[in-house]
Amino acid sequence: MVSVTRRGAVVLMGLLLAAAGVLVATAPARAADVYVQLTPSRAGPGELVGIRASCRSTRDPASVESDAFGIVTVHPQHGYLAGTVTLPAHTRPGTHRVKLLCTEGPNASTMLTVTAGGQPPPPPDDGRPQPHPSRGPATGFGGAAGGPDLGALILPGGLGITVAGLVLAMLATRRRGPRTHR
C-alpha cells in the first residue's frame, strides 16, 4: 500500500511538472516580437520623444521614419533598439504614423499625436517668471535598467520541464515484472 501511495505521488508530481512546462513553453517570447513604442506618444513641437523598438534581430540598428520628424536610427541597447528624437518646430499638430523599418523580417508601426505648442504658464503674483520644463528627465526610456534578458530561455526551459515531467510520469507508471514469492 505504501508503494502505491508513493507511486501516485510521483505520477502526480510528473503530471504537474508536465503541465507547468506546457504553460511556460506556450508563453510568447519577447525576443521574437516586432514592435515600436514611443514615450510619450503625445508630444508637441520641440519636445523629446523616446523610441523603443524590437526587430527579429536586435543586434543591428534599424530605421524609424515619420512625416512628423523624418528618419531616425535606433541602436541596440540592453536587448532592444532605442533612440530619441526632438520634434521639429514646424511639425503639424495631428496624428502621424511612425514606422519601424527592420533590416530583416517584418516591420511595425504606431501612431504619434502631435499637439499644438502650449502657452507658457502665467507668471506668479510677484511678477517673476517661473521655469517651465518642456520634458521629463532623460532616464533611458525603460531599457537602461540592465540585467540579463532571459526571454530567449522561456521556450527551451518550458520544453525541458515538460520532458522531465513526462519521463517521471512514465517511470512511475511503468509496471514491474511479476514478483516471485518463495
C-alpha positions in Angstrom: 0.0 0.0 0.0 2.9 2.4 0.7 4.4 1.9 -2.7 1.1 2.7 -4.4 0.8 5.9 -2.5 4.4 6.8 -3.3 3.8 5.9 -6.9 0.7 8.0 -7.0 2.7 11.0 -5.6 5.4 10.6 -8.2 2.8 10.4 -11.0 1.0 13.5 -9.7 4.4 15.3 -9.5 5.3 14.3 -13.0 1.9 15.5 -14.4 2.3 18.8 -12.6 5.8 19.3 -14.0 4.5 18.5 -17.5 1.6 20.9 -17.1 3.9 23.7 -15.8 6.3 23.0 -18.8 3.4 23.3 -21.3 2.3 26.6 -19.7 5.9 28.1 -19.8 6.6 26.8 -23.3 3.5 28.4 -24.7 4.2 31.9 -23.3 5.1 34.4 -26.0 8.8 35.1 -26.3 9.6 38.8 -26.1 12.7 38.4 -28.3 10.5 37.4 -31.3 8.2 40.4 -31.1 8.5 43.1 -33.6 7.2 46.5 -32.3 7.9 50.2 -31.9 6.9 52.2 -28.9 7.0 56.0 -28.3 7.4 57.7 -24.9 5.4 59.9 -24.7 3.0 59.0 -27.6 1.6 62.6 -27.3 4.0 65.5 -27.6 4.4 69.0 -29.0 7.0 70.6 -31.3 10.3 71.0 -29.6 9.7 68.1 -27.2 11.9 65.0 -26.9 10.3 61.6 -27.8 11.9 58.3 -26.8 11.8 55.4 -29.2 12.0 51.8 -28.1 11.7 49.1 -30.7 12.4 45.4 -31.4 13.1 43.6 -34.7 13.7 39.9 -35.2 17.4 40.7 -34.6 18.1 43.5 -32.1 21.9 43.3 -32.8 21.7 45.6 -35.8 20.4 49.2 -36.0 17.1 49.9 -37.7 15.4 53.0 -39.0 12.3 54.7 -37.7 10.5 57.2 -40.0 7.6 59.5 -39.8 6.4 62.7 -41.5 6.5 64.2 -38.0 10.3 64.0 -37.7 11.9 62.3 -40.7 14.2 59.3 -40.3 15.9 58.3 -37.1 18.3 55.4 -36.5 17.6 53.3 -33.4 20.6 51.4 -31.9 20.9 48.2 -29.9 20.7 48.8 -26.1 20.1 46.1 -23.5 18.3 43.7 -25.9 16.1 46.3 -27.5 16.6 49.1 -30.1 16.5 52.6 -28.6 16.8 56.2 -29.8 15.4 59.7 -29.3 14.1 62.5 -31.5 13.2 66.1 -30.8 10.1 67.1 -32.7 10.9 69.9 -35.1 9.2 73.3 -34.5 7.4 73.0 -37.9 5.7 69.7 -37.1 2.0 69.9 -37.8 -0.4 69.1 -35.0 -2.4 65.9 -35.5 -1.8 62.1 -35.7 1.3 60.9 -37.5 2.2 57.3 -38.4 5.7 56.2 -37.1 7.1 53.2 -39.0 9.9 50.8 -37.8 11.9 49.5 -40.8 13.8 46.4 -39.7 16.8 45.2 -41.8 15.4 41.7 -41.8 11.8 40.4 -41.4 8.6 42.2 -40.7 8.2 45.9 -39.9 6.0 47.6 -37.3 4.2 50.9 -36.8 2.5 53.0 -34.2 0.9 56.5 -34.0 2.3 59.7 -32.6 -0.1 62.5 -31.7 1.5 65.9 -32.1 -0.1 68.7 -30.0 -0.2 72.4 -30.8 2.5 74.4 -29.0 1.5 75.2 -25.4 1.3 78.6 -23.9 3.8 79.4 -21.1 2.2 79.4 -17.6 1.1 82.8 -16.2 3.6 84.5 -14.0 3.1 84.3 -10.2 1.7 87.1 -8.3 5.2 88.5 -7.6 5.7 89.1 -11.3 8.8 86.9 -11.7 8.7 84.3 -14.5 8.8 80.7 -13.4 10.7 77.9 -15.1 8.6 75.6 -17.3 10.1 72.2 -18.1 9.5 71.0 -21.6 10.2 67.3 -20.9 10.9 64.8 -18.2 14.3 63.5 -17.1 16.4 61.6 -19.6 16.3 58.2 -17.7 16.8 55.8 -20.6 13.2 55.2 -21.6 12.9 51.9 -19.7 15.7 49.9 -21.5 18.6 51.2 -19.4 17.8 49.2 -16.2 20.2 46.5 -17.3 20.1 42.9 -16.1 20.0 39.8 -18.2 17.3 39.3 -20.8 16.0 35.8 -20.1 13.2 35.9 -22.7 15.2 33.5 -25.0 15.2 30.8 -22.3 11.4 30.6 -22.0 10.8 28.0 -24.8 13.8 25.7 -24.1 13.1 25.8 -20.3 9.5 25.0 -20.8 10.2 22.1 -23.1 12.8 20.8 -20.6 10.3 20.9 -17.8 7.7 19.2 -19.9 10.1 16.3 -20.9 11.2 15.9 -17.3 7.6 15.7 -16.1 6.7 13.2 -18.8 9.7 11.0 -18.1 8.8 11.0 -14.3 5.2 10.1 -15.1 6.3 7.2 -17.4 8.8 5.8 -14.8 6.2 6.0 -12.1 3.5 4.1 -14.1 5.8 1.6 -15.6 4.8 -1.9 -14.4 7.4 -4.1 -13.0 7.8 -7.7 -13.9 6.0 -10.4 -11.9 7.3 -10.9 -8.4 8.1 -14.4 -7.2 7.2 -15.4 -3.7 9.5 -18.0 -2.1 
